[in-house]
Amino acid sequence: MAAKIVVIGASVGGLSALKILLQNIPDNFAFPIIVVQHRHPESRDTLRNLLQEHTSLKVREVEDKDEILAGYIYLAPADYHLLVEPGFFALSTDEPVSYARPSIDVLFESAADIYGEKVIGVILTGANEDGVKGLKMVKLQHGLAIVQEPTTAECPVMPKAAINAVAVDWILPLKEIAHKLVYLCHNANKYKQ
């Protein structure tokens, strides 16, 4: 499998989890990383600024029709669903899914539809079941599924729900998730055609 994109979903406790995960990703990481973090609609640039302090990769809040490029960490804007299209993003103000907008499910399902087996889906800490349907779709399209070890999550509800519903490939603590992504990136580049 030659991965193309990484999609990450987080909710309660996600800021702390993302900081640890991202600071362990090197600046030559070859995939775009796309993040949905449940947050208050008024939060604007706060999340981007906080995460940028912990990574040398460029953190960018997505604007509609932005091109998807390697070497970036893309954030779903507050109060918008983030969808992946072939090579670019789309934003939506459709109704919340699992009480959330942005929804992890919406991102994961759209990524799986477009990129199929080239998607790595990652579920982190959270208090609801958003992401379960999306991670199922990633696996149905032969992508890879990684879930944070629930005992290491600030809120284990979301990781546990994903583990109970999806045949995940790895259940790992945060630093090991970062190392696994780097390993998968290295091997994907090694066998790239």
N, C-alpha and C positions, 0 to 999 in steps of 0.2 A: 504494500500500500504506500503510495506516495501522497502524503497529506498535503493539503493546500491551505486550509484555514483552521484556526482554533477558535471555538466559541465557548465562552465561560458565562455561567449564571451564578449569581449570588444575591442573598437578601440580608437578613439580620446577621450582623457580624462580618459582612462582606468587605468592608473597608480594610479592617485589620488583616483579613485573609488575603485580599488582593495585594496588599503591601508586601507581605511575606512571599507570596507567589512571584510577584513581578521582580522583586529585588534579586531573585535567584534565576532570572532569565537573562542570558547574555545579550550584549548589544548587537551581535551578529545573528540573532534569531531570524530564521528565514521565512516565517509565516506571518501573516497578519493575525493579530489576536483581537477578538471582538467580544466585548463585555456588556452584559446586561446586569446592572446592580439596581435593585429596587431602592428608590430614594424619593424624597419629597419633591413635588413638582417645582418648587421654588429654588432648588439647590444650585441650579446653573453650573458655573465653572468650578465650584468648590471641589467636587470629586476629582476632576481632571488635575487640578493644581496639587491636591494631596497625593495623588498617585504618581505624578511626574517627579516628585521628590525621591521616589524609590526605584526609579528605572532610568536607564540611559536611552531606552527606546522612546520615540515621540508619542505622547499621549494626546489623542485628538477626540473631541466630541463630534460625532457625525453630523454632517449636514446632508440634506436630501441630494441624492445623485453623486455623492462623493465616490471617487474611484477607490477600490480596495487595493492597497499596496502592502507589500512585505515591509517589515521594519517599523510598523505602527501598532499601537494599541488603540483600538477604536472603542469609544463609549457610547452606548445608547443615550440620547438626550433625555432629560427628565420629561415625563409625561408624553413620550412618543414611543410607539412600537418601532423596533428596528428590524428591517427585512433585508436579506441578502438577495441580490439579483446577480446575473452573470457579469462579474467584474465591478459592480458598484452597489451602493446601498440605496434603499428607499425608506422613507419615514411614513408612519401612519398614525392617525388619531382615532382609529377604530376603538370600539369599546374595550375596557380592560379585560384581560384574560387571567383567570385565577386571581382576581382582584388587583391585578397589577398592570400598569402601563408605564414603562416598557415591560413586556412579558418575555421571560426566558423561553417559553414554549414557542412563541412567534419567531424569535431569532433562530432557534435550533431547527425548527421545522422548515423554515425557508432556506437555511444553509444546507440541510439534508436534501431538499428538493433540487437545489442547483448543483451542489458539489458532491453529493452521494458519498462514496467511499473515501473521499479526500477530506472529510470533516473529522476533527477531534472535538468531542463535546465534553465539557468539564462542569460538574456541579459542585458548588461549594456550600458553605454554611447558609442556613435560611430557615424560616419559620413556617413555610407553607409547602405546597406540592408543585409549585410552578417549576417547570423544567422536566418533569417526569415524562409527559407526552412528547416533548421535543427530543429528549434523550432516546426514547423508544424509536422515534423516527430516524435519528442518526444511526442507530443500530440496524433498523430495517433496511437502510440504504448502504449497509456494510461499512459505516464509519466506526470510529473507536470511541468508547465511553470511559471516562475517568471520573471518580467521585471521591470527594474528601472523606477520609476516615471519620465517621461520625463522632467518635470519642475525642477528636481534636477540634471539632467544630464548636464555635460559640453557641450556635443553635443547631442541633442535630436533625431536626425534623425533615428538612429538604434532602440532605444526603441519605437518610434512612429510607425516605419514600422512593428515591431513585434506585437504591440498592434492592428494595423489595419488589420493584416493578420491572426492572430492566436487567438483562444479563450483562452487567458492566465488565469491562476488561480489567480495570485496576481500581482498588480502593486504597488510597494513599494519604499520608499526611502532606501538608502544603509543600514543604521543601522537596519531597519526593515527587510530587506532581510536577514541579518545575523541572526537576532532573529528567523525568520521564518525557516531558515535552521536548526537552533539548535532545534527548536520545532519539526520539521519533523524528525530529527535524533533521538530525545528522544522517540518519539512515535514509530518510526520504531524499535528501540531496545526493547521497551516495549512489542511489539507484535511479536518479532522475534521468529521463531520456530527452 
